[in-house]
């Protein structure tokens, strides 16, 4: 891993070529953003982080130092590549958002709305023509009936291997695809629990911090004391004390809070990654799913519908929707935040407190 970092570092002499061009493109996207004041903060953090890591790796080129081991170099390489990956992801996110904003602005113009409708219709008809052309070309190809039969039999065998019960294989029972979805579903549930528990743990710590400076304990009026107690709880729930003024930019308290925030972020990232893996599997198997496939598998990818009942959303859509729904927890009796809102708060607070940029954890 260290050698990979040094190899890339040798190429990182200009922001006009890979890999540093990723940082340059991120900076250009920030300049284009309609929310520049917000995204500039995160860009500055990633830019400085990139500069520091690259400088350490480049300094080790052609020489060895007892103060900078191969292990240090490998760890910095992983962090640097993570930095580049995040820069690319954030560039795409900014450009997507700007596209949405532009579409929103243009949609207010009646001429553009008519043009877009005509364009979408033309695009649909073009795709149909391409599809029909591909089918006709396939049918006209010089293939024997025997070849067609073999292909059909192979497809049926693949279909059965994926969607129907495996008997005795490695001691497992049930369809492989169904078993895989069950495993991912259980993992998402575990990650969700860990995410909520991490949020509650941090909120509990902040409640204790609020109580340290509260005057409730010296007030003998019970009603007033309860009001102040409720105020301390709201302060903790809102994470209002997660500021440089209260936590400090350096020191053990800042490090402790940053570790808590990164743990929350890692759990959120794991949840969304596993949901995305379910969606990826659905797109892989979609071309070979038919009416013979178990309805439970179809409900994961396509939802459930019938002639006499209204269509139900797919399990993937439900899971993604749950991330945006406000939820109950030990400190949230009134569903104050959704999981997505908590994740966004986490990233925001990490930036405000100068925490290290989130890293990719292998223990998800």
Beta strands, then each sheet from edge to edge (+ up, - down):
end
